[in-house]
Amino acid sequence: MTPFDGRGPEHILLIRTDRVGDLVLSTPAITSFRRSWPKARITAVITGYTEPILRHNPDVDEIVLLPRAQPTRAIARVARLGKRCGLAVGLAPRTDDIFLTGISGASSRIGYVYRRRYLSRVLARLCLTDFCLSEADPELADRILDKPVMHEVRQVLSLVSLAGGEHLTEDLTLRLGDDDLLWAEQNAPAGGTVVALAPRWFMPNFGADAVRRLIAHLAQRMAHVVVTFGPDTREMAENISRTMPHANVTWFGDLALLRWAAVLKQSAVIVTVDTGATHVAAALRRPVVVVFEREYFRLCSQEWGPWRVPSAVFVKPPRGADPNPLISDIADAVQAL
């Protein structure tokens, strides 16, 4: 029996307070809630940082931004929203999301938690009316090699089924504004190879010199290379760009999220480490090459791997090892994709 005995909730509250890529991977569930209860009003409670992901989403009626660094106001806001909701869903297995879902006071409050996060399971029992258990755990993934790790898309989709929803889709959704698309069309080369810089590129098992060599190697083999970076990698990107004489390398820094996504959309392939760029690229149906960390590689590459797009997945070399073989493999994969 579903929590609503066939009537369906009139108002659904969806809560996700973590990162860009995770919210992208939640969009199939959001669409599935809409398809399962087309007359319900759907309110998404998210952060200002991730708001662009749902800005043009047709399945959300209302977006509520949590006040930044003001937990008391955030709690009060969710509690007010919950008074009118039949269903509140924590879309992330995080303490914050589970707590806020409980605070909502909705008649049905659901979420999911990792099996071995025992404190979170206690909190879930206190705050939620029902919840799913995820097997995605580093130790379990590394020990039980014959059992695949469920992708996060399907873990979040399980909440739709838990609520009684029957019309599921696994398609990612990311809509861009016309102004973002026009900007990319006018400023970025079409059909290029995008290298999305992020702090994980610059860890000791790869590093700035290897990033420079990767960009140079791609520039020698591809017609256009576009390098994107944010505030957290600006200094490294600017240092590398000063040593790059290649005329076919374009650099974009600190782009607004949807403008950056528009650059990815008109590219031929995206090269990234394990960050939100993987999932933004997949939502835009672009091929992607992803370089994962060695630690928990099996878990991460299965739970957060590229979703339903042509892709190649690599693991970083051990610390101190020569990165050149990986650089060549990445370039070969880009050319193949």
N, C-alpha and C positions, 0 to 999 in steps of 0.2 A: 504494500500500500504506500502511495506517495504521501508526502507531508500535507498535501492539499486535497486529497480525496477526489481528484479529478477537476476541482474548481479552478485551480491555477492561481498564482499570486497576482494581485493587481499592481503591485509596486515591488520591483526588485532592486536591491542595493548591492553593488559589486565593489569590493574593496581590494585595491592593490597599491602598495606604497613603496615598492622597491625600485627596480631599474627599467631602463628603456626596453632592453631585449626581452625581459620577462613579461612586460605588458604586451609587447608584440605577440609573444607566444600564447597569451591569454585571449587574443582576439577570436580564435575559433570558438572558444567557450562563450564569449560575449555574443557572437552571431548565433550560436546554438540556443542560448537563453532566449534571444529574440524570436527565433523560428519556433521554439517550443511554446512560447507564450507571446504571440504577436500583439496582443492587446495590452500587455503589461507596460507600465512606465519603468524604464531602466535608468537608474542613476549610478554613475561611476564615481567613486571616491578615490582620487589619485593625488599625485603631487604636481606642483607646477613644472618640475623638471621633465616629467613624462607626459604632460598634457598634450603636446603636439601629436602624439601617437593616436589619440582619440578625437582630435579636433574636428576632423571631417568624417568620423566614423558614422555610418548611417544607422547603426544598431543601438546607439546610445542617445537617450532623450535629454539627459542632463549630466553635466560634469561639475563635480564639487571638488575644489582644491583644498587640501588640508593646509592650515596655517603653518608656515615654516617655523620650526623651533618654538612652537607654542602648543605643547601637548594638551594643556587644559582646554584650550579653545577647540582643538581638534576633537577631543573626546566629547565636548558639549555639542559640537556640530553634528557628529555622527549619531549621538543619542537623539537629537531632534529629528534627524532624517529617519531614524529607525522606527519612530512612532507610527509612521504611515506605511511601513513596509511589511509585507507578508513573508518576504524572503531576503535574508542578508547572506552574502557569500564572501568569505575570505579567499581570494584567488591565489594567495601565496602562503607557503608553510612557515610563516614567520610569526614570532611572538606578537609584533605590533598588529599585524592583520587579524590574527586570531582574537586578540584583545578587543580591537575596534569592532569586529563582528559581534562579539558578545555584548559590548556596550550598546550596540544598536537597539537591543531589546526586541528585534523582529521576532515574530512568532516561530519562524524556522530560521536557524542560524547554522550554516554549514561551512566546512573548510577541509583542508587536508594537512597532515603532518607526517614527518619522517618517522618510520617505525622506531628507530633507535634514539630519537630525541625525546627522552622520557619526560622531561619537565614540560616540553611543549604538549605532550599527550595529556599530562595532568591539567594544563591550562585549557586544552581543548575540551576536556570532559566538564570543566567548570563553566566554560563560556559558550559552548556550542550545543545544539540539539543533536547533531550527528556529524561525523567526519570520516574521511577516508585515510587509510594508512599507506604511505609510500615506501617502497623498498629501496629507493634511491639513497644509498648510504655508501660512503667510501669503502668501508671495511667489507660490507656485504658484496659490493660490486667487484672488488678485487679477489674475494674468496670464492664466490659462486660464479665461476666462469661460464657455465653452461646455461645461465639464465640471463637473458638480455635485460638491460635497464630500460624502463619505460621512458619515452621522451616526455619532456615537460608539457608539450601540447596535449598529450593524451592524459597525463596526470590531472591537468586542470579540467579537461573535458569530463573526467569522471565525476566532477561536481555537478554537472548538468544532469547526468544520469541519477546521481544521488538525490537530487531535488525532484526527480520524476520526469525530467525532460526527455523527449523521444526523438527530436529532430536535430541530429548532430551533423556538424561539418568540421572537417579538419583543415580548411583553407584559412591561411593568414589574411588579415585585412589591414592595409595601410593606405589611406587616401591622402593625396597631396593637393595643395592649393594651386590654382592656375598661376598665381604670381610666382610661386616657387618653381614650377615647371618652366615658366617663361624665363626666369633668371638663369636657370641652369642651361637652357637652350642658347641663351645669348652669351654666356660666360665660360662654359666648360666644354671641352672637346667631346663630341659624341663618339661612342664606340671605344673609349679609352679603357685602360686598366687602372682601377683605383687601388691604391695602397692606403688603407685606413690606419693611421698611426694611433697607438694607445700605449699606456705605460708598460704593458706586458712585453712589448717588443724590446724594451730597453733593460730588461732584467739580465743578470749575469750570464744566463745560458743562451743569449743572443747578442743584444747590445747595439749601441749606436753605429759602430763600424760595420757590423753585419747588415744593419738596416740600410746604410749608405750603399753597400755593395749590392744588396737586393734591388734597390731602386735603379742603380746604374745598370745592372744586368737586365732588368726588365726594359729599361729605356733603349738598350741596344737591340732588343728583339721585338719590341712592340711599337706600333705607330705613335701612340700617345700614352703617357703615364700621368695620372692625376694623384697627388698626394694630399690627403686631408689630415688635419690635426686640430686639437682643441687646446685649451689653456694648460692642461696637464702635460702636454708634450710640445708646447710651443718652442721652448728654448732648444730642445734637441732638434726639432724640425728646422729651425732657423740656422742652427750650426751646420746641419747636413746640407741644406739648400745652398749655402755659401760655397760648398765644394763641388756642386753639381753643375757642370757647364752645359748639360744636355738641353737643347732647345725644345725638345718634345716632352719635357716634364713641367707640369703645371701644379702650383701649390695653392691650396685653399686652407686658411686657418680660421677657427672660431666661427664657422658658419652656424646660423640658426638651424635647428634640428631638421625641419622639413626642407630647407634649402639644401642642406647636406644630403638628405635622402634623395632629392631630385637629381643631384649630381650622380649618385649611385644608380638611379633608375635609368639614366641614358648611357651608362657605361656598358662595356662588354663583359667584364668580370671584376669581382672585388676580392682583394687579398687582405686578410685580417687575422689578428689573433682572436682568442676566445672572448669576444665582447659583443655588445649589442649590434655592431655592424653585421655580424653573421645573420642575425634575425631580421634586421631591416632589409638586407639584401634579399633574403628569402621571401619576405613579404612582397617585395617589388618584382619577384620572379627573375632575379638576376643570378647567374652562376657565381659561386663563391669558393675561394680557397681559404681554409682555416688552419692555423697553426696552434695546436693546443700545448699546454704545459705537460711535462712528464708526470708530475704528481697527479694522481687520480685521473689519468688519461682515459681509462676505460669508462669510468663513470661520466666524465664531462663530455666526451665525444659522443656518447649515446644519449644522455639526458638533454644536452644543449647543442647537439650537432645541427648542421644545416638541414632545414625542413623542406623536403619535396622540391629541391632544385638541383640541377647538375652541380656537382661539388667534388672537391678533393680535400682530404683531411690528413694533416701531418702532425708529428709530435716534435717538440724542440729537442736538440741534441743535449747530451749531458753537459753539465757545466765544465768548461775548459776544452770541449771538443771543437773540432773545426766545423763552422756553420756552412762552409761552401757547398757540401753535398746537398744540404737542405735548400739552399738558395737555388741551385740548379733544378732540384725537384719541383720547387714552387714555380719557377719559370716554365718548365715543361708542362706542368698542370695548367697554367694560365693559357699557354698556347693551345693545349688540347681542348680546353673548355671554350 
